[in-house]
């Protein structure tokens, strides 16, 4: 199975890191949309070493039919567009919680329980 993935905030540091991680982990991407503000629309971002994608305008993007939306444009923009993606029936949306950080240099808040892909057993 492969997925149609929309990366929101693709021109920022976190968005570029999400693209890098998707590529490095060989995430099964069928189609990839890179989204940002109208000011960044038309710019280019890399996905791996060979693929260069054109940034699309988040304000006019249609999320219908997309499987996953990864959001990292900041809390205010995510608050507007993540619900829009959910209303368009994107199967899954995830927002990076930048609003919880005290500064760009501080680490993200720690989860109290492991995510489904993290091991719950300790090394022997």
Steps between C-alpha positions, in 0.01 A plus 500: 500500500622850424367838607425846367683727747468878536779674693385841624777745583736322262730800455574532873762312700252249646328445166831429330590259780167319452575462129850373580363248751230374263767440238762348732250258652366400159148595601263367232409827329290469185460875454649790693370856525723764656305797631579841645374857501424682178826687544694169471280348228701424190826448688672160489579243769686171474372155580806279508790568271322485165146632538429873515143605572322830443336650808126551472290768669346366821207744485371354173602134542220241488558227761227270362642156425826548691584233755735682737555865586815588695483854638794713617420860402441618857205482734290780348521370143448138612192607697346627176610237249512170698122512556457584132697184413289295742178638352626398156526148641877468489549169684752629751644835602786568739615838622846552644442665841721808459270702724615297803863601458637798687747578223625356173805363684307312769405135447139394442287382790555135592213253457390300805437184299670348195359548154389185313832476318715531813598188688349460845752239608836586650827371351642185658 
